[in-house]
Amino acid sequence: MLPKKIIPLFCLLSIGCHLFAQQRATNAVGIEKKIDVLMSKMTLDEKIGQLNQYTGDRNATGPVTANSTKYQDIKAGKVGAMLNVRGVADTRMVQGIAMQSRLKIPLLFGLDVIHGYRTTFPVPLAEASSWDMDAIELSARTAATEAAASGIHWTFAPMVDISRDPRWGRVMEGAGEDPYLGSAIARARVKGFQGNGLGSEDAIMACVKHFAAYGAVMAGRDYNSVDMSDRMLWEVYLPPFKAALDAGAATFMNSFNEYNGIPATGNTYLQRDILKGKWGFTGFVVSDWGSIREMVPHGFAKNNYEAAQYAIMAGSDMDLEGHVYIDNLKKLVEDKKVPVSVIDDAVRRVLRKKFELGLFDDPYRFSNFEREKKVLEDPANKLAARSVAEKSIVLLRNKGGLLPLSKTVKSIAVIGPLAKSNIDMKGAWSVQWDNDHFVSLYEGLQSKVDANTSLLYAKGCGITDTSRTGFAEAVKTAESADIVIVAVGESYDMTGEAKSRTNLHLPGVQEKLIKALKATGKPVIVLVMAGRPLIFDWTAGHANAILYTWWLGSEAGNAMANVLFGDYNPSAKLPISFPRAEGQIPVFYSAKNTGRPVRDLKDLVYKSAYIDLPNSPEFAFGYGLSYTSFSLTDLKLSNTKITKNEKIQVTCTLKNTGKYAGAEVVQLYIHDMVASVTRPVKELKDFQKIFLEPGESREVSFTIDKEKLSFYNQKLEWGTEPGDFSLMIGNSSDHIMLKDSFELTN
């Protein structure tokens, strides 16, 4: 029973929650009535206009269609949304044109706010390495606050595509290979972008993309086809989308790829049957850039007229920079190929979001000069970016405990093509600014070291150089220093959309530079800066220490310096497996056992194995070191036999056994031993990131319920089956420290 003093407060909270929910329901009903009134006044042309999105005049993120009449079209009510129009001045100006239209329906302004707006945060794959949902939400929240203050209503993020192929350039936009981790991150990003809900002045609409299965494009080549089973779709690729929807995502974007031979843009199964049908999505679906017209070269539509018909009937509500709906939908209605009711449904979905944002009350409510200046100059945003960047750095190797460095080290050689780079720190898909500055590694070190420490510099080589002419200077510089820090990797424009690669090794002669520096006998610390997993097999086995720093954004150099000198103890874990060679791709932890598994690495005859490399990756999913050490002990299960409606409480003890304070990610995996369809050898089912002081211990608790034990059976029905399960707890997918088993009975 609750204490008497608590009861009134509890009742008030309950009443408050009930009234809030009731108010939201009332508002929703009110909005639908307003939409009814507005749509009764709209002509067919004006309705179709709401389904038409054009790009602005700067920073295009796709192939632009020449359009000299876009502003006349806005004035005529033929445009519902704009892309790449940002800043209070520009959004007010363009919105003002829309206010000259007959019905004065406000425009939506969208932008690719992928990992920050004015303040650039780490690329999404780097943030995923943090395994820290609060940090990931903070990143999206800061970006949304800045963007909303600049007149933006809508971001084309988060990308929640699961990807197990680092050849694909867009792997940097997602959360890696695992649906459980990916779902948690999808929820955090949607929550961050949308804050307290649409209508708040610091909230922007999330757009979950790319629906669906785009992360599985064949050969890792952008815009390519996808061929997968329905089981793979439902088990691996759809869960993050459903998680984002359940978190309240306002919009979805379909994908460039085909699924089961049908382009996603015209795929009824994906958009109407699953998203709007089974899942009950009430927001709207926007095409990817020009993807409606691209159904013609796909060979699915004969011309744009057919493409418009297939897309709208399949559930694609808005045409992004395709000019297909505006040119063809009216005739399709007149030809009775598309019912007006289908147009009305799409228009209603778009108008609903405009009402929810409050744009009909004040079309300029997100375009306030004073708020823009205040928010974009807020120093707290840079501090947030630095914190998230620190949490995104993965320590891959630390032989002999070389790191962290002492701030009183006498001399450091800073070498490599990325050591003094500012621009590459921003990563792909960052918002461009005229006066932007990204802190380089060298600048970060300058601000960190003791006044008596000498920083020596040599470039060594360029990122893609084939010449070794700079090696001699680099070696001489290294020989003069106590410690060598070498910064290698990709340029910012080598990963991202349309940046697929067949060769994932360190570009140019960078690894040869590392070998030359290592030959000096000086301790060598390698920092790898990239947007995807790269291959550096020799370095992985020979460098004294390796930090995978990805692209960290505005505060990159400061974050790297803080980690190098121990002001932040690295705690990140890989969200995607790093291959030893391209021939292993796709390589991921949750593989199937097969009928001929490798049980002994010395016996590979007639086994599912390579003859030239191990099956295992160079660095496994969930892997990442710390400057301290941790132990996991005392595994206990509350029960070892349960029915499907019962639960098991799993506990263990995590202890910091080292000399530094730090955080560990405790990872829970399960293996369904025998089922009606084969199951992966392990599946991530829960995790906790826990900070401990040296010598501190804490009990870690997990709950096993039927949701964690369910899967799609032979009929693709979600549920459990009785049988034996293996339970595994560790600090990476390949380092299981505790094991037990339990049985699910009827």
N, C-alpha and C positions, 0 to 999 in steps of 0.2 A: 504494500500500500504506500502511496506517495505521502510524504509529510504534509500536514495541513497547510503550511505556509507556501508549499510548492503548488498546491492544487489550483489556487486562483490564477497564478502565472501560467500554469500549464493550460488551463481553460482559455485564458486570453490568447495564448499562442495558437491553440487549436481553432478558436473562433476567428483569429486574424487570418490564418491560412485558408480557412473555409471562405471567408469574405473575399480574400484575394482571388481565389480560384473562381468564386462566383462572379466577381467583377470582370475577370478575364473572359469568362463565358458570355457575360452580358455584352462586353465590348465586341466579341466575335460576332454575336448576333447582330449588333448594331452595324458592324462593318459590312456584313452580308447584305443588309437592307440598303446601305449606301451604294454598294456595288450594283444592286438591282436597279436603283434609280438612275445611276450614271449610265449603265449599259443600255437602258431603255432610250437614252438620248443619243447613243453612238450610232454612226453609220457603219456599214461593213468596212469601208476604207479605214475609218478611225479604229475599229477593233483590230484590224490586221496591223495597223501601225504600232499598236502596243506589243506586238510580237516581233518587232523589228529592232535590231540593235546595230548601230554603226560605231566605228572607231573614230576617235578624235584625230588631231593632226600631228601628234608627237608620240615617239617611243612605241611604234606599232609592234605588236607581239605576234604577228602573222602576216600572210600575204594580203596586202591592202588592195581592194577593188577601187579603182578611180571613181570618185563621186564628188562632182562639183555642186550638187544640189542638196547636200545634207542639211544645211541650215534652212533652206526653203521647205524641205520635207518635215523638219521639226515644227516649223511654223504652221504647216498644214496638218499637223497631228498624225503624221505617218511614221513617227519614231517613238518607241517606248523606253529605250535605254541607250546610253552612250558608254563607250569604253575608252580609256586613256584620255579622259578629261579630268584634270585634278587641280587642286588649289582653289581657294575661295573665290579669287577673281574670275578664273575661267568657268567654274561651275555656276557662279551667279550669272555670268554673261549668257551661257548656253541655256540655263534654266529660264532666263528671261525671255529667250526666243520661244520656248515651249509655252510660256504664259501668254503669248500672243495667239496661240491656237484657239479654235472655236470653243472647246470644252476646258481648256487650261489644265489638261492632265499633266502632272509633273513627270519629269524624266527621272530614271534611275541612273546613277553614275557608278560604273564598275571599274575596278582596277586589279591587276595582279599583285595583291599585297601578300606575298608568299612567305617572306621571313623578315618582316619589318616594313615600315613606311619611311619616315624621315630617319629614324634610327634603325640600322640594319642589324638584325640578330643572326645567329648561325643558321646555315641552311637547314631545312627540316630534317634531313637524315642525320645531321650532327646533333640537333636537339633531341632526336629520338635516342641517341646514345646516352643521354642523361638518365633515361628511365625515371625521370622525375616529372610527374604530371603537373605539379604546381609550377615548376619552371616553364614547362611547355605552355601551360595556360597563361602565365605571365607574359611570355613572348607574344602570344596572339592578342592578349588584352592590351598591351602597350601599342602594338601595331594598329589595332582597331581604334584606340583612343586618338592616336595621331591622324589616322586616315579620316576618321569621322570629323575631326576638326578642320579638315581640308576639303570638306564637301563630298567625300566618298560615302556611298551608301552600301557598297557591295564589293566583297573580295572574291576572287576566283581561287579560293582555298578553303579547306585543306585538301590536298591530294592524298587520298587514302589507299591508292593502289598498292597492293602487296607486290613486291618484286623480288625475285631470286636470281636476277640476271644483271650484274653490274656493267655489262656491255651497254645496257639501255641508259642513255644520258639522263633521262628523267627520274632515275632512281634517287637522285639527290633531293627530289621534292617530297618523297614519301617517308614512311616509317620503317622500311626494311622488309624482312621476309616472313614475319610471324603474324597470324591473324589476331591472337590474343593481345599482344603488345600493340599491334596496329589499331585495334579497337579502342584500347585505353587512350591512346594518343589522339585518335579521331575525336573522342568525346572531349578531351581536354582542349583541343584546338577550337572546336565548335563553341564550347563554353567561353573560351577566351575571346573569340571574335564577337559573339553575340551578347556577352556580358549579362546584364540583368534583363535582357529581352529587347526585341525590336521596339523602337519608340524611344529608348534611352538615347541621349545625345552622344554617347560614347560607344554605341553599338553599331556594328555593320553586319549585313547579311553574310553568312557563310555560304559557300558554294562547294558542295562535296563532289569531287571528281576523281577519276573519269569513269563514268558508269557505263560498262563495267569490264573488268578483266584486262585493262590496258597494260598493266604491269607484266603481263605474260606474252607480250608481242614476240613472235617467232624471231629467233636469231638476235634478240635484243635490239632490233632495228626499229626506230621510231616510225609510227604510222603503219606498221606492218599488221598482218592478220594475226588472230589468236585462234588456236584450236585446242580446246580442252573439254573434258567431260563435265556434265552437269554436277557431278559429285565434287570435282575440284572447284568449280565455281562457288557452290554453296558452302563448302567446308573451309576454303582458304580465302577466296577473293571477295565474297559478299559480306562477311561479318563486320569489317570496319565501316562499310556503308550503312549497315543496319544500326551500328552503334552511333554513328553520326546523326542518323535520322532520329533515333530515340533521344539524342541530346538536344533535339529541336532545330536541326539545320534547316534554314529557310529555303535553300535552292539546291539543285543538283545540276551537274553538267555531264552530258553524255560523252562518249569517247570516239576517237578516230577509227578504232579497230572494228573488225567484224567479229561476231560471235555466232557460231554454228552457220557460217556462210552469209549472215545478214549483218550489214553495218549497224553498229549500235545506235546510230542516229535514227535509223528506220526499223529498229528492233522492238516489236510489240511485246515480246516475251519479257525483255528487260524493263522497259519503261511503263507499260500498262499492266502487264500481268503481275510482275513482282513489285515494282516501286509504288505505283499508284493503286494497285489492286491489293495484293496480299499484305503489303506493308502500310497501306492507307496514307501515303504521302499527300499532303495538301498544298505544298509549295509548288514552284514551277521548275521545269527542266529547260535549261538553255543548251543549245548546241555548242560544241567546241567550234573554234574559229573556222568558219566556212565548211563545216563537216556535212551540212545538208547538201550543198552542191557537189561535194566530193563523192557522193553516192553515184554520180555519173561515171567518173573514171574507175570507181570500184567495179563497175559493170552491173550494178544493182538497179539503177534507174536509167532510162533512155535519155532523159533530158531534165532540166531544172523543174519543169512542170510536174513530171512524175516524182522527182526527188521531194518537192514540196508536199505532194500528196502522201507519199510514204512516211515522211517525217512527222507531219501533223497528226496523221492517223495513228502512228505508233506512240505518240505521247511526247514528242519534242515540242515544247511550247514556244520557245523564242529562238529566232534565227540570228546568230552572232556573226555579223559581217559577211553574210552570205548573199544578201539581196535576193534571196529565192522566195521567201514568203511575200515580200512586198510586191514582187513582180508576178506572182502566180496564184496566190490563194484566192483572190477574188474570182478569177476565172474558174478555178476548181469548184468553188461554191456554185457559180452560175451553171457550170456543166454538171452539177449534181454528183461530183466525185467526192466532195467533202461536205458533210452536213454542217449547217450553221451552228448546231449544238456543240460540235467539236471545237470550232473557233471560239465560241462563247466560254467553254470550259477553260481553254488556255488563257483567254483574256481575263477571266475572273481570277485565275491563279496569280497573274501578274498584278492586277489591281489590288488584290488582297494584301500583297506585300507593301505596296505603296501606301495604302491606308494604315497598315500596322506600323510603318516607319514614321507616320505622322506627316507625310509630305503634302497631303491635301489640306491639312491645317496650316502648314507653312512650308511652301516649296523650298525656302532658303534656310530652313532651320539648322542644316549642317554646314552652312556657308557663312560663318561669322569670323570677320577679320581678327577681332580681339582674341577670340578663343583659339584661333589657328596659331597666332603668334605665341600665346602663352603655352599652349600644349607642345608645340614643336620645339620650344626652347627650354623645356623642362629638363633640368639636369638629372632627375631621377630616371629618365629613360635610358641614358647612357649607363648608369649604374646597373640597371636591370639587364641591359645587353651584356655587360661584362660578367655579371653573375651567371647568366645562362651560358655564356661562352665557356667559362671555367668548368661548368658542369658537363660540357659536351666533349671535353678533351679525353681521349682514351689512352691510358698508359699501356702499351703493348709489351714493353720489355724494360727491365731495370736491373741489369746484371751487376751483382755486387752492391746493390743499393746506391748506385751513383747519384741518383736523384733522391731528394731535392738538393740543389746546389747551395753552397754557402754564399751569402751576399758579400763576403769578404774575399772571394776568390780573386787572385791577383790579375789574371788575364784570360779573356775568353775570345776565341776566334769565332766570328759569326760569318758563316760561309753559305753560299748557295744562291740559286736564281730567284728564290722567293724571300731571302733574308731581309731585303729592304723594300720589298714590294708593298705598296699601299692598295692599289686598285684590285689586286687579286684576292685580297681579304674579303671583298664584298660578296663573292660567289655569284653564281648565275641567279637570274630572276630577282635581282635587287632593283629597287626603284631608283631611277637616275636623278641626280641633283647636280647643279652646276658647281656648287661650292662644297662638295662632299669631301670628307677625309676619313680614311680608315687607318687605324694605328698599325704600323708594320711591326714585325717581330723585333727589328733593330731598335725602333723607337720605344717599344715596350721594355726592352732590356736596358736602354739608356736611363729610363726613369726608375729602374729597379735597383741597379747595382750600386755598390758603395763607391764613394768618390775616388777611392784608391784603386778601383778596378779598371783595367784597360780593356776596351772593346776594340778588337781588330776586325777588319772586314776584307773579304775578297768574294767576288761573285762566283768564280769558278767556271760557270757555264750558263748558258741560257736554258730556258725550260725545254725547248725542242732542239737545242744545238746538237750537231754531230761532231763538232770540233772540240778538241781537248786543249786548245791553246791557252785557256785560262787556268789549267790545272796546276802549272808550276807556281804561279802566284798564290793559289789557294793552299797548296802544300806548304809553301814557305811560311804563310800566315799561320797555318795550323801548328807548325813546328815551333813557332814563337809563343804559343799560348799554353795555358795549363789545361784548358777544356776546349773542345771543339763542338760547336752547335751548327748543324747543317740543315738548311731549310730547302726541301725539295717537294715536287708534286706537279700538279696541273695548274695552268692558268685558269682564271675564273670562267673563261668562255669555252673550256674543253669538256665541260659536263653541263647538261641541261637539255632543253628541247632541241631536237635535231642534232644532237651531239653524241650519237652512238659511236662506240669504238670497238674494233676487233682486237686490238693490242692494248692490254691493261697494265703492261709493265710501266715503270717510271719512264716518262718520255725522254728521248734523246740519250745523252751520256750521263744522266744524273747518278745512276747507280755506280757507274765507273768512277765518278767523282768521289762517292762515298768510299769505295774501295781504296782509292788513292789516299784519302784522308786517314782511313783506318791503318794504312800501312805505316803511318808516321809513328804509331805506337801511342798516340795521345787518346784519351777517352773521347769517344765520339757519340754525341747525342743527335739523333735524327728526328726532325719534325716533318711529318708528311702532311701537306696541305692539298686537299682534293675534295671533290664532291661525290665521290664514289669509292668503293674498295679498289685499291690498286694492288698490283703484284710486285713484290720486292723480296723475293725469296732469299737472295744472298744477304741482304741487309737484315732481314728478320732473324737470321742466325748468327750475325757477326757484330752488329752495332752494340755498343754498350747500353744504350737506352733508346727507346723509340716512343714518341708521342704522336698519335694520329690526331691532328688538330682540325681536319676538315677545312671549311671556310667559315670563319667565326664572326665576320661582320665588323661593325664599327669599332668595337673594342678588342679586336683580335690580338694585337701585340701585347696589350696590358694583361689580357687573360692568360696568354701563353707565358709571359714573364712570371705571373703570380703562381702558376703551376710549376714552372721550372725551379723556382726558389722556395717552394713549399708554403707560400701564403695561402694556397688552396691545394688540398690533397686530392688528386684525381680520383673520381668515383664512377666514371662513365663505363658503360658496357656496350659492346657491339650489338646493334640491332639487325645485323646482316652478316653472314659468313664471308670471310675473305678467302678466295680461292688461291691455291698454290700455282695454278696455271689455268689458262682460258679453257683448256680441254675438260676441266671438271664442271664447268657451268652447265646447268644450274647445280650448285652445291648448297645444301641447307640441312639444318640439324634434324628436322622432323621427317626424315625419309622412311620408307617402308623397309622391312627386314629382308624381303625376297625369300625365295626358296633355297638359295645358296648363299647365305650371309657369310661374311668374313668373321670368323671367331678367333683366328690365330694369324697374326701378320706374317708368320713364317710359312703359312700354308695357304697359298692363293690359287692352287690348281683347281680349275673348274669352280671357281668362286666368283661372286659378283664384285670384281675388283679390276684395277688397272695393273699393268705389269711394270709401269714406269713411275708411278706415284701412289702414295696412299690415297684411300678414299676420303680421308679427313681433310678439312680445309686448313689453310695456314693459321688462321685465327677463327675460332668458332663463335657462333651466335651466343651472346651473353657474356663473352670474355672481356676482361678488363682488369688491370692490376691497380694496386693502391700503394702508397708509401708505407702503410702499416700492414699488419696481417690479421686475419680473422679465423676463428674456429667455429665450427658448427657441431654441437653435441646434443645428447639427451633427446633423441627423437621419440615422441610418444604419440600414439593414436588412441583416441577415446574409445574406439571400437574397431574391430577387424572384420566384422560381418554386419552389413546393413541392408535394409530394403531401400527401394528407390526414393521413398519419401523421408528417409532418415538421413542424418548428417554425421560426418566424422570431424572431430576437432583434432587438428594436427598441431603439435607444439614441438619446438626445439629451442636450443639456447645458442645465441650468437654472442661471441666474445671477441673484443678487440685485444689481440695478443701481442700487438706491436707497441711502438713508442710514439706514434703519432695519432692524433684524433682523426677520425675519418668515417666515411659512409660505405656500407656494403649493400649490395642488392642480393637478397636471398630469393632464390628462384625455385619454384615448385613445379615439377614435371610429373606427368602420369603416362603410363602405358597400359592400354587395354590389351591384355595378353591374347585373348581369343575372341573373335566377334564374327558376325555374319558377313562383314566386309573387313578386309585387312586394315589395321590401324598403324599409324606411325610408331616408330620405336620410342619416341617420347614427344609429348606435347606440353608446352608451357600452359599452366592453368592458373598461376597466381605468382605474385612477387611482391616484395616489400623492400623499400630502400630505407636503411636504418643508420643513423649517425651515433657513434659511440666514442667516448673518451678512452684513452689508453687504459687497459685493465677492466673497462666496464663491460658488463654482461646484460643481456636482455632476452626475455622469452619472446619468441616469434610464434604467432598463431595463425593458422590457416583453417578455412572451413571447406570440406569436401561435400558437395551436394549433388543432386541429380543433374543440374545444369553442367557441372564440370565433367560429368561422366557420360553425357549424351553425345550422340553423333547421328549422322544421316544413314539410315539403314538401306537395304537394297531397293526399297521403294522411295527413297529420298524423304523418308519420314523421320522427324527429329525425335529422339528418345533414347532411353537406356536399354541395355540388355544385361541379364545376369552373367556373372563371370568373375574372373580374378583380375586384379589390377596391381600393377607395380607403381609404387610411389617413390619419387626421387627428389632430393633437395640438395642444391649446390650453389656455387657462385658463378657458374657458367654451364652451358649445355653439355660441355665435355669434361666438366669437373664436378661430378656428383659425390657429395660427401656423406650423405645419409640415405639409407634405403629401407623400405618396408613394403608390405603388401597387405591387401584387404580383399574382401569378397563382397560383391553385390548380389543379393539373392532375390528370389521372387517373393 
